[in-house]
Amino acid sequence: MAMESYKEFHYRWEWQLQSGPELLWPLVADTNRFNKDTGLPPLDREGGKEEPLRNARRRLRFFKLGFKVEWEEEPFEWVEPYRFGVIRHYRSGPVKQMRVLAKLPRQPAGGTRLVYQVWARPTNVLGLVAIPVQIGLVRARSFATVFRHYDRAAPAPVQSLEQEKGPVKFAAGGKQRLVALLQALLQEGTSADLLERLLAIVEGADELAVSRLRPYSLADGWGVGQRALLELCLLATRLGLLEFEWDLLCPLCRGAKVGSPLHGGIDPQVHCDTCKIDFNINFECSVELTFHPNPSVRSSLGSDFCVAGPRVTLPCGRAAIA
């Protein structure tokens, strides 16, 4: 049977959510976390398949249930905070093509009617079975659970999942080291309130949440001074609680192109494969300072689950520049 003869499956789900589109958008459109939360495996970088193609497409892959799944992904399209979508053309696995479209229309009486649609065309007979099972049943249940969770989290002071709770893998002696470092930070005269907030993340947030902590974003969510929290993170780095990295952001797509733990290790000229441009580093708009726990305390997750969604980076001017 020719591949074109297989019918396309179409799934459409709706959820009436209490939060408005502006509150839901930072969560629903964070496709990196959404893919993790709904059970997708991390992208495989070791195979070197995350590479640019024509028209800003990317070639990506992961392994699921022992199968290699590889695809070419078109650029995401979105209108904040009301809709986003993407199309993937698969090169291996049981699916030939998949389209995803999420809409967040505001309701007259308040809240949001979240509409999530998936179109999937199978490659072979395996796809005829895998699509209705994995998307129609397994993923459908996880979508409902995750979107309801996001709705409950949306009104929180920090309108993101940067504090998402989850299993924490402490290093050997990591908890004892954490206690000692907190005492050292208090002796340096740091704010006990800020330190308590930072501790809640380092001690309890999941591995994805702590892998790229943005101090300015956290400060805005907490309603505290950006400079004060940035200085606390830098002091925590000096004492060994955190580590930091300089991320270089493309001026067009705002994607993080290069990371360096050393300020002097930043090349002033960078190439963006997505936008097909070379650009010179502008420290006001192109460099973001992010933090993660020191591995001697606990682990963080360096894996990506999506590389080009609507919420990959912050807008220009929101980066933390020391």
SVG drawing of the C-alpha trace seen along z (x, -y; Angstrom):
<svg xmlns="http://www.w3.org/2000/svg" viewBox="-20 -47 59 50">
<polyline fill="none" stroke="black" stroke-width="0.4" points="0.0,0.0 1.4,-3.4 2.2,-5.8 -0.2,-8.4 -3.1,-6.0 -3.0,-5.9 -5.6,-8.2 -4.7,-11.1 -5.9,-10.9 -7.3,-14.1 -7.7,-14.6 -9.4,-17.7 -9.6,-18.3 -11.1,-21.2 -10.7,-22.2 -12.6,-25.0 -9.9,-26.6 -10.3,-29.3 -7.2,-31.3 -7.1,-33.9 -4.9,-33.5 -2.2,-35.9 -1.7,-33.8 -1.8,-30.5 0.4,-31.4 3.8,-31.3 3.0,-27.7 1.1,-26.3 3.5,-27.8 6.6,-26.5 6.9,-23.5 10.2,-22.5 8.5,-21.8 5.2,-20.7 6.9,-17.9 8.7,-16.7 5.5,-16.9 3.5,-14.9 6.0,-12.1 8.1,-12.7 11.8,-11.7 14.6,-14.3 16.1,-15.1 19.1,-13.1 22.1,-15.5 24.8,-12.8 23.8,-11.7 24.5,-15.2 21.1,-15.3 20.0,-18.7 21.1,-20.6 19.7,-23.5 18.1,-22.9 16.5,-25.1 13.8,-27.6 14.9,-27.5 13.8,-23.9 15.7,-21.7 16.5,-18.0 15.8,-16.4 15.4,-13.0 14.8,-11.0 14.4,-7.4 11.1,-6.0 10.3,-2.4 13.6,-1.4 12.7,-3.1 14.6,-6.0 12.2,-8.8 13.7,-11.4 12.0,-14.4 12.4,-17.7 10.6,-20.5 9.3,-23.6 9.5,-26.9 6.9,-27.4 4.2,-30.0 2.4,-31.8 0.3,-34.8 0.8,-35.5 -1.2,-34.8 -3.8,-33.1 -2.3,-30.4 0.7,-28.5 1.4,-25.6 4.1,-23.5 4.5,-20.9 6.9,-18.0 7.9,-15.8 9.2,-12.5 12.1,-10.6 11.9,-7.5 9.3,-5.9 5.7,-5.0 4.5,-8.6 4.9,-10.4 3.7,-13.9 2.3,-15.6 0.7,-19.0 -0.1,-20.5 -2.3,-23.6 -3.1,-25.1 -5.7,-27.9 -6.4,-29.9 -9.5,-32.0 -10.7,-34.2 -14.2,-33.4 -16.8,-36.2 -17.5,-35.2 -13.8,-34.8 -11.2,-32.1 -10.0,-30.3 -11.4,-27.6 -8.1,-25.8 -8.4,-23.9 -5.6,-21.5 -5.5,-19.7 -3.2,-17.1 -3.2,-15.7 -1.0,-12.7 -0.5,-10.6 1.0,-7.1 4.0,-5.8 3.1,-2.1 0.8,0.4 2.6,-0.2 1.6,-3.8 -2.0,-2.8 -1.8,-1.2 0.7,-3.5 -1.1,-6.8 -4.5,-6.0 -2.8,-4.3 0.0,-6.8 -1.8,-10.0 -5.5,-9.1 -5.2,-7.4 -1.9,-7.9 -1.1,-11.4 -4.7,-12.5 -4.7,-11.6 -1.4,-13.3 -2.6,-16.5 -5.7,-16.8 -3.6,-16.2 -0.9,-18.7 -3.3,-21.5 -5.3,-21.3 -2.1,-21.5 -1.0,-24.6 -4.4,-26.2 -3.9,-25.7 -0.4,-27.1 -1.1,-30.1 -2.4,-32.5 0.6,-31.9 3.0,-34.8 5.6,-33.3 3.8,-32.7 6.0,-30.0 7.0,-26.5 10.5,-27.5 9.6,-26.2 8.0,-22.9 8.4,-20.3 9.8,-16.9 12.2,-14.2 15.6,-15.6 18.9,-13.8 21.3,-15.1 25.0,-14.3 26.7,-12.2 26.8,-14.6 24.8,-17.1 22.2,-17.9 24.9,-18.4 26.8,-20.7 23.6,-22.6 23.1,-23.3 26.7,-24.5 26.4,-26.8 23.2,-28.3 24.9,-29.2 27.8,-30.7 25.4,-32.8 23.6,-34.1 26.9,-35.0 27.6,-37.1 24.6,-39.3 22.3,-38.1 18.5,-38.6 17.0,-35.7 13.8,-36.1 15.5,-35.9 17.7,-33.1 14.6,-31.1 13.0,-31.5 16.2,-30.4 16.5,-27.5 13.0,-26.3 14.1,-26.0 17.5,-24.5 16.1,-22.0 12.8,-21.1 12.4,-22.0 12.7,-19.4 15.8,-18.9 14.4,-20.8 13.3,-23.8 16.8,-24.3 18.8,-23.7 18.4,-27.3 17.4,-29.7 16.9,-33.3 17.3,-35.7 15.4,-38.6 12.4,-36.4 12.4,-35.0 12.7,-38.5 9.8,-39.8 7.6,-36.9 8.5,-37.3 8.1,-41.1 11.7,-41.7 14.6,-43.7 16.3,-42.2 19.7,-43.4 19.4,-42.0 18.5,-38.5 21.2,-38.6 23.8,-39.6 22.6,-36.7 23.0,-34.2 26.5,-35.5 27.5,-35.2 26.0,-31.7 28.1,-30.9 31.3,-32.1 30.6,-30.0 29.8,-26.9 26.0,-26.6 25.3,-27.6 27.2,-27.7 26.5,-30.2 26.7,-30.3 26.7,-33.1 24.1,-32.4 24.4,-34.3 21.0,-35.2 20.3,-35.8 18.8,-39.3 16.1,-38.0 14.8,-34.7 16.2,-35.2 17.4,-31.6 20.4,-30.8 23.1,-29.9 26.3,-29.5 26.9,-29.0 30.1,-29.7 30.9,-29.5 33.6,-32.2 32.9,-35.8 36.3,-35.8 35.3,-32.7 32.6,-34.5 33.4,-35.0 32.2,-38.5 30.8,-37.1 28.2,-34.4 26.3,-32.6 22.5,-31.8 21.7,-28.7 18.0,-29.3 18.0,-32.9 21.0,-32.4 22.8,-35.5 26.1,-36.4 25.8,-38.9 28.1,-40.8 27.5,-40.4 25.6,-43.3 25.9,-42.9 22.6,-44.8 20.5,-42.5 22.5,-39.5 23.9,-38.0 21.9,-36.4 23.4,-35.1 21.7,-31.9 22.3,-29.7 22.0,-26.1 22.9,-24.2 26.5,-23.1 26.8,-19.4 28.4,-18.8 25.0,-19.7 22.4,-18.2 21.8,-17.4 20.1,-19.5 18.8,-18.4 20.9,-19.5 18.6,-17.8 16.2,-19.7 12.7,-18.5 12.0,-21.3 14.5,-23.8 12.3,-26.3 9.0,-26.8 7.4,-30.2 8.9,-30.4 12.5,-29.4 13.9,-32.8 13.0,-36.1 12.4,-39.3 15.3,-41.7 16.2,-43.7 15.1,-41.0 18.5,-39.2 20.5,-39.3 23.7,-41.2 26.2,-41.3"/>
</svg>
